[in-house]
Structures are given as structure tokens and as C-alpha cells.
């Protein structure tokens, strides 16, 4: 045996001993597998902690969305040389007044129009049952009652799945009040010293990881702020469009319906389906089947304009999330956490995507830690 062959044989034996005699593909798959298990375990632990502390986490997430909405007016007023406390107070009070005014408007309009809606609904239901009995279907009352019971059971099954997260987050008035107070105080403190809070979080990580985390947090915050602004524009367009169609058809509750569409549009996909079905049912109860079909066409047209005009032009430039990712994230969020999960799914996916993309680009490597806008001057380690 030549010296070259001996060296090759020795090297091969060392490689076999080092790798346990496994093929390179198996070694690669094993390396990826244990890393995937570690990441999955970390995600599971985070999900368990969030689910356990949901009554605290959900108000804090709401406070983040409110801060992303209010921070531009606060910065604008501060740029006009308003004191910081006054800019925060005016912006927050204005936000609460707008939300309270919309809620009061919906409550008053619904209370005034609810008796007429109930009587019209009973009349339409009786006419529909008469049509099923005397029309081409010739269904008996027993069969109709059985079908109605099955439909109610199915609706109750899926409604309990959708609203489970909302019920667990605030099933009583006390929990709702406590969550509202937590969200209010978190919003105030974030507006007052959000940079300091983020600097404290960044300092919990190793020094070498701080520039990447700091820059990723800034990129995620910009994305969240842009998402909230654009979502308000899209929701307003949906509310005005559906409300205009309802007004043309002569529905008495066009204004509260428009407000409900505006508020529900913050929950992608699910909000559009629920409010669209509600608008069609109201049109069916008040003005009949043909106007209900026109209402359905109007709702579909409004959402088609949103999906093919507003979303690509406005939302696509601000939040780069594929429509398939939106649908899957909303479905997964609603399955795991009900309405709160559907509400926070899209902004969470957008922020996480931007943060990981920023870290992956490596642009933070050439930026000294002291130049970062949030953590500068706060590093005491």
C-alpha cells in the first residue's frame, strides 16, 4: 500500500468514527432536526406563558397598537413646541373621545332601530317558512324545526370556537375593567418613556446581540406604526363603502352598520365575513330578497376594491405580508386565541418578519451600539 493510499484510508476511518458511520445526508437532517426541536420547544414555552398570562398580555398588546396610533399626533404636537405631557394628554383624550363617541352612536342607533328589526325579522322568517311549506320544496314543520335546530347547533359550535379567546380574556365585567386599566396605564407609560422601556429590554441581552436587537426593534416599530395607519384608512374605506350601499338601499341602521364595519375591519378576513353577513341579513329583513342580493353584491365589491386596489397600493407598500400569509395567520390566531388572536395575528407576523429580515441582512454590524437611537445613553453595564 502506497503512502497516499494509507493516508486516504486513515482519513476515511477518522471520518467514519467522527460521524458514526452515518451518511452526510442523515447527519445534515439530524443537525436540522435537533435545531428545529429546540426552536419548537422555545415557541411552545412562549405560547404557554402568553396563554397563562393572557389577561396581562392582551391589554399590553392593545396598548402597543394604541401607542402606534397615538405616537404620530404626539410627535406632531411636540414639534409645535407643546409640552410632552400636554401632547400625550390631548392625543389620548382625543382618542378616547372618538372611540367613546363611535360606541355611543352605535348604541343609540341600534337601540332605536332594534324593535323594527325584530318585527321585520319575525315577519320575514314567517314568510320564508310559508314559502318552504307551500313552494316547490313542500317541507313539513317537523323537518323545518329539525333543520333549524341543526343549524343553531352548528352555529353554536363554531361560535364557541371563535369567541373562546375573547371569553377567556374577559368573561366578566371585572376582568374587562382590569384589562382596560392595564391597557390605559401601559399606553401612558409607553408614550412617556417608551424608549427607556425598550432600552431596558435590550440591556437584558448580551452586549454583542444588542445592536441587532435594537435595530430590529426600531424596524418592527416602524412597521407596526405604518400598519396601524394604513389599517385605519382601509377600515374607513370599508365602512364608508358598505354604509353608502346600505343608505342607498334605505336601511334605517346604515350609520351604525358603517361603524361596525369600520371596527370589524381591524380583524382581517373574519371581521369582513361577519359584518358582511350582518349587512345582508339586515337588508333581507327590512327591504326583501332582491335588495339583500344587491347588498351582498355591494359588500363583495367593496372588499374586492380593498383586496385588489387598497391592499396592494397602500398596505403592500407599508407592510410586506403576502395575502396567503394574512389568511393563514388570521386562521391560526383565531384557532389558538379566538378574536384576540385574529386581531393581533397580522401585525405580529408583519413585525416578526421585518425584525428577522433586518437581522438577516446584517446591516446592523457596521453601526456602533452607541449610535442606536433607543439604547444610546442607557447602557450602564
Residue pairs with C-beta under 8 A, 6 or more apart in sequence:
1 9
19 27
22 30
47 336
50 57
51 337
54 165
54 168
54 169
54 337
54 340
55 169
55 170
55 175
55 178
55 179
56 182
58 169
58 179
58 340
59 179
59 180
59 182
59 183
59 186
60 182
60 183
60 186
61 340
61 344
62 179
62 183
63 182
63 183
63 184
63 186
63 187
63 190
64 190
64 224
65 224
65 228
65 347
66 95
66 183
66 187
67 187
67 190
67 191
67 194
68 221
68 224
68 225
68 227
68 228
69 95
69 228
69 229
69 232
70 88
70 91
70 92
70 95
70 187
70 191
71 191
71 194
71 225
72 225
72 229
73 87
73 91
73 94
74 84
74 87
74 88
74 91
74 191
77 86
77 87
77 90
77 91
78 84
78 87
82 90
84 192
85 192
88 188
88 191
88 192
91 191
92 187
92 188
92 191
102 259
102 262
102 263
105 255
105 256
105 259
106 256
106 259
106 260
109 253
109 255
109 256
110 253
110 256
113 252
113 253
113 256
116 252
116 286
117 253
117 282
117 285
117 286
120 285
120 286
121 285
124 284
124 285
129 141
129 144
132 139
132 144
133 139
133 140
133 141
133 144
139 147
161 335
161 338
162 270
162 334
162 338
162 339
163 338
163 339
164 338
165 334
165 336
165 337
165 338
165 339
165 340
165 341
166 338
166 339
166 340
167 338
168 338
169 175
169 179
169 338
169 340
170 176
170 179
189 197
190 197
195 373
195 374
196 378
198 214
198 217
198 374
198 375
199 374
199 375
199 378
199 379
200 378
201 217
202 210
202 213
202 214
202 217
202 374
202 375
203 210
203 375
203 378
203 379
203 380
203 381
205 213
207 369
207 381
210 369
210 372
210 375
210 379
211 364
211 365
211 367
211 368
211 369
211 372
212 358
212 359
212 364
214 364
214 369
214 372
214 374
214 375
215 358
215 359
215 363
215 364
215 367
215 372
216 354
216 355
216 356
216 358
216 359
216 364
217 355
217 374
218 372
218 373
218 374
219 354
219 355
219 357
219 358
220 351
220 352
220 354
220 355
222 354
223 318
223 319
223 350
223 351
223 354
224 347
224 350
224 351
226 318
226 319
227 315
227 318
227 319
227 346
227 347
227 350
228 347
229 318
230 314
230 315
230 318
230 319
231 265
231 266
231 315
233 310
233 314
234 265
234 306
234 310
234 311
234 314
234 315
235 261
235 262
235 263
235 265
235 266
236 262
237 302
237 305
237 306
237 310
238 261
238 262
238 265
238 272
238 302
238 303
238 306
239 258
239 259
239 261
239 262
239 265
240 258
241 298
241 301
241 302
241 305
242 257
242 258
242 261
242 275
242 276
242 279
242 298
242 299
242 302
243 254
243 255
243 257
243 258
243 261
244 258
245 279
245 294
245 295
245 298
245 299
245 302
246 253
246 254
246 257
246 258
246 279
246 282
246 283
246 295
247 254
249 283
249 287
249 291
249 294
249 295
250 286
250 287
250 291
251 257
251 282
251 283
251 286
251 287
252 286
253 282
257 275
257 278
257 279
257 282
260 275
260 278
261 271
261 275
261 279
263 271
264 270
264 271
264 272
264 274
264 275
265 271
265 272
265 275
266 343
267 330
267 339
267 342
267 343
268 326
268 330
268 342
268 345
268 346
269 326
269 327
269 330
269 331
269 342
270 330
270 334
270 339
270 342
272 303
276 296
276 299
276 300
276 303
279 295
279 299
280 292
280 295
280 296
280 299
281 292
282 295
283 291
283 292
283 294
283 295
284 291
284 292
307 323
311 323
319 346
319 347
319 350
320 350
320 353
320 354
321 329
321 346
321 349
321 350
321 353
325 349
326 346
326 349
329 345
329 346
329 348
329 349
330 342
330 345
330 346
332 341
332 345
333 340
333 341
333 342
333 343
333 344
333 345
333 348
334 341
334 342
334 345
335 341
337 344
358 364
369 375
369 379
370 376
370 379
